[in-house]
Amino acid sequence: MNDIDQIKIILEKIRTNDDMINIPSKDEWTKMINQDGYDIETAISNSERILKEKYAKYTDDKAFFEDCLYEYASKVIPLIKKDYAPYLNEEAIKRLDSIVADHKIIVRSFDEMPVTKRGRNPSSGYAHSDGSIELQAPKNNVISETRRQLDILLHEIFHQTHRWRVGADLNYIIDGVLCSKNMSGFMVEEGLVDKCAIDFAKKHGLSCQPNYSYNLYMNLVDKIEKSLNMSNGELFNTDYRQVLNKIDKTGELLKCYEFTELSRYTSLFQKTKTNTVTFEYDGRTYASEYVLSPQERIKQQHQEENEIAPAKTANDKIAKIQERKALLSQHAVILQEIKRRKELEDNSLSKGTQTKSRGVIDIFTCILFTLAISILTFTITYFLLSKRL
């Protein structure tokens, strides 16, 4: 299978949202991250240990968070400039330097972060063309959320190393209204940035959890780089259309990419359960299918688990009640049999039945009575134990 076919297979997985449907387990995702001797769990543990030691010196969470962000940026930016020096132009260096010098890291609450048409936050971080970066403030666990935001900050800093987008719009129609977004090339851009971030983290022993939604994009970029024998930095400031046409001079690979990107963007960020989203490509109209994001799918799974748990508990209670009813029914049958035997005994006595027959009936009656007492005792004990449990 040649490089073009392999890239098309990755694009088809993206177009069909295969990664959004078949989400790996936490252990599987960890194994996917832990390549080339990297151990994400150890990296996270070390990062959070350092943050805990730092946090002990603070009384204000906001001050702690902002200090961590700028301290981290001050540490990684010089290393990025050194590692990618051959590929950074003058504008990129100015943007990188301004992040700390001009305090361009902006902390916002969850509600203040940009949202998509589907009304959810696409990420906890956002990079702007002027070099500024928006990050989401911690809400609950300050240490773990700060560590996670430092991972995101590394990703957003790498956005400032280049200008990838070519100014072309993705055009689509929502409920009959024409819409457009300057997002052409976003799959390659996000894949390149996340790949740079994880490669950088591995080299320098930093914590970096890639965005799962970008995993196939990283696979795409990795295959492009290998096809052209290029490194991350060599893709900076290039036009993705020229890159793809260099791999496939017929232009078919670029068409496949463009169609995939429209499908992905509209289905994941614009299509809801109720609206109608369509787009045109190569003279045909296509309807986007609704797909849950990983965060939405995981949330749905948790809701389903929470619904199943009470139902299971209720079914267990019903089963126990039915068992108790069955035992009580058996007890009632035995008591009825004792009553019947007693009546037979009385009738026998009234008719002058022999003493031997009377003795047999007495023995059988005693056995039944003892059995009834045993079952009644067991039922009461079982009921009391069930209530305690």
N, C-alpha and C positions, 0 to 999 in steps of 0.2 A: 504493500500500500504506500503510495507516494505522499509527500508532504501536503499537497493540496487536498487529497482525500481525507487525510487525518484532521486537517483544519475544518473541513466541512462536517465531519462527524461531531466535533466539538460545537460547532455552530448549530447543528441540528438539536443537540442536547439543550442548548440555551433557548432555541426557538420554541421547543416543546416544554420548556420549564421543567426538565427532568430533575434538576437539582432542587427545585421547590417542592416537588412531589415526593421524591425519594430521599428524604433527609436522613443522613447517617446518625448513629447514636453518638453520644458524647465521647465514648472510648474510640469509636471509629474515626471521628473528626480529629481527636488528639493524635492518633497514629498518622493521619494525613499531614498534620502540622510538623510532627517530629521526624523530620528528614535531615540527613547530613549531620547526625550527631546532636541535633537540637532537642532539648527537653523543655517543652512549654510549661509544664507544671513546676519544674525546678525554677525556671525563670520567673514565673509568677510569684512563687513562694519567696524568692530572694528580694524581688521588688517590693512586695508587701511588708516584708520584715524591715526593710530600710525605711519605708513610709511610716510604719508604726513608731520607729525610734524617733523620727522627725516630728511626728504628730504629738508626741509627749511634751514637746516644748511649746505647743500652741494652746491658746484658749478660744480662738476664733476659727471656725471651720472654713470660712470664706478666705481668710488670709492664708491659711495653710494650703488650700487648693490652688490659689493663684500663685503663691510662692513656688509650689511644686511644678506648676506648668512652665514658669519662666526659668526655673533652675534646670529643668529637663531640656527645654529648647536651647538654653545656653550651652548645654553639654553636647547635644547631638548635631546642631547646625554646623559647628566647625568640622566635625567628623564627616558630615555629608559633603561639605565643600571640598574636603581633602579627597574623599573616596571618588567623587564624581567630577573632580576638577576639569578633566578634558571635555566634559559635555555640558558644563554650565556656562551660559552666556552672561553678559553683563547685567541684563535685566533680571535674570534669575538670582544672581548674587545680591543685587540690591533688594529684591523681595525678601530673600532669606535673612539678610542683615537687619531689615526693618522690623522683623517680627518681634525681636527683643528690644532693639533700640527705640522703636516707636510704640512699644506696648500694644501690638496688634492682635493679641490673643483676647478675645471678647468672651466673657462667661455669661451664659444665659440660662434661664430656667427651662424646664422641659416645655412649658407652654409657649415660650418665646422662640423656640427653635423653628426653622422653616419646615413646612409640611407639604405633602404631595396632594394631588387631587383627591386621593382616597382618604385624606384627613389623618394621616399618621406621619410621624417623624421618620424620614428615610434613613437617618443616622443620628448619632449623637455629636457629630462634628460637621463643619462646613467650611470650605476654603473659598475665598473670594479673589478675584483677579487683581485687586489692589494690594494683595499680600496679607490681608487680615484673615483671621481664623476664628470661627465661632465654635465654642465647646459648651457642652451641657454640664451644669453644676450638679454635684452629688446630691441625692435626695435622702438616702437611708444610710447605707454602710459607707462611711467616708473613705476608709482605707481602700477597700476593693474597688469602689467606683472611681476613686482618684487614679488608681493603677490602670483601670480600664481606659480612662480618659487620656492617660499618657500614651497608651498604645494608639489611640485614635489620633492624638496630636502628631505622632510620628507619621502617620498616613497623610494627614493634612499638610504637614511640612513638605512632604515629597510632591504634593500637588504644586507647590510653589517653585519646584526645580525646573519647570518647563511650561510651555503653553501648547497644549495638544490640540484642542478643539479648533476646527477650521472655520467656524462661523456658519456652518450649514445647519438648517433647522430640521427637526423631525416633525412632519405634518400629519395630523390625524383629525378625525371628526368625532365629537362627543355629542350625542343626541341631536345631530344635525348641525352643530356649530363647529366651524373650522377652527382648529387650534394648532399652534406651533410652539416648539421649544428648541432652544439652541443646545441640543444634546447630541448631535451627530458625533460619533467616535467615542461615546462615553464608555462603551464596553472595553475597548482597548485601553483607554485612559485609566479607568478604575483598576483594570487588571495589571497594568504597568505599575501604578502607584502602590498597590498592595504587595506586588511582587518585590518592588524595591524595598518596601518597609520590612518585610519578613526576611529578605536576604541581608539587609543592614543589621537587623536585630540578631540574627544568627552569628554574623561576623563579630559583633561587639558584645555579645552576651546579654542582650536586653530582652525584656518581656515584649512580646508582640503577638496578639491573637488576630489572625487575619479575619476579615469579614466573610462569613460563609457565603453570602450572596454573591461575592466576587470570585469565588473559587474557580468556576468555569472560565471566567475572564482571565484569571491568572494562567490557567491551562492554555488558553488561546494565545496569550502573550508569550508564554514559554515556548510554544510550538513555532510561533512566528520568529522568535529570536534564533531558535535552533535551525529553522529553515534557511535563514539568511546569515547564520553564523555571527550573530550580533549579541551585544550585552545590553543590560537595562539602559545604561546611559546613552548608548548609540541611538535609541529610539526617541530620546528627548528632542522636542522641537521638529519632529518630522510630521508629515501628513499621512495619516493612516491609509488614505486612498492610494497614495503612491507606493506605500509599503506593500499593500496587498496586491497591487498590480505588478509589483516587482516579482512576487512569488508566482502569480498567475497572469501572464501577459494577455490572456484572452479577455480579462475583465469579469469573468464569471464568478470568481471568488469574491470580488468586491460586491457584486450584485447579491450574492448569498449573504454576505455580511450585512449589507444595508437592509435587506428584507428581515433578517434575524433581529437586528437592532430595533426596527419598528415594532415587530411582534413582541419582543421582550419588554420594551418600554411601555407600550400601551397596555399590555396584559398585567404587568406587575405594578405600575404606578398610576394608571388612569382608569382601568376597568373596575367597576364595582359590581355588586350583585344585581343592581337595578338599572344602571345606565347602559347605553349602546355605544360602543366604541368601534370605529372602523378606520381603515387607512387604505390608501391606494398605492400600489407599486407595480411598475412595469405594465400599466394599462389594465390592471385588475383591482377589484375591491375586496378587502379581507376584513373579517370581523374578529375582534380580539376576544379571547376567552379569559374568564376570570380565574385567577390563581392566587392562593394565599402566599404571603411572604413567610419566611422561616419563623419570624417572631409571631405572626398571626397563627400559623399552624401549630406551633408549640403551645400558644395560649389556648387554642381550641382543644388540643389534646388534654391539657390540664383541666379544662372545664368538663370534658367528657369523663375524665377520671373521677372528678369530684361528684359528678352525677351518678356514676356507677357505684361508688363506695356506699352512699346512703341506701341505694336500692338493694345492694347486696346485704347490708345490715338488716333492712326491713324483711327481706326474704328469709334470712336466718331466724329472725324473731317469729315469723309466721310458721316456719318449719317446727320450731320448738313448741309453739302453742298447739300445733296439730299433733305432735308427739304426746303432749300432756293430755289432750282430749282423747287420744287413742287409749292411753293407760286408764283414764277415768272410765271410759266405755267398757274396758275389760273388767274393771272393778265392779261396775254396775251389773254386768252379766253374771259375775260370780255371786254377788249378793242375791240376785234374782234366783239363781240356782239353789242357794242356801235356803231361801224362803220356800221354794218348791219342795225341797227335800224335807223341810220341817213339816210342811202340810202333809206329805206322804207319811211321815212318822206319826203325826197325830191321828191320821186316819187308820193307820195300822194298829195303834194302841186301842182305838175305840172299837176295833173289830176283834180284839183279843189276839193280835199277832203274837207269835212266839217271841220269847225274850232274845233268842239268838238273832232274829231278823232285826229286832230293835237295836241290838248292840252293833250290828253292821252299819245300820243307818247312822247311829251316833258317831262311829269312827269316821265315816265318810264326811259327815257334817263338820266334824272337828277339822278335818284336813282342808275342806273348802274354806272354812272360817279362817284358819291359819294363813292360807294362801291369800285370802282377801286382805287380811291385816298387813301381810308383807307387801303386797302391791300398793296398798294405800300409803304405807310408810315410805316406800320407794318414790311414789308420786309426790308426796309432800316434800321429801328431801330434794328431789330433782328440781321442783319448783323454786325452793328457797335458794339452792345453788345457782339456778339460772338467773334469778333476780340479782344476786350478788355479782355475777359475771356481767 
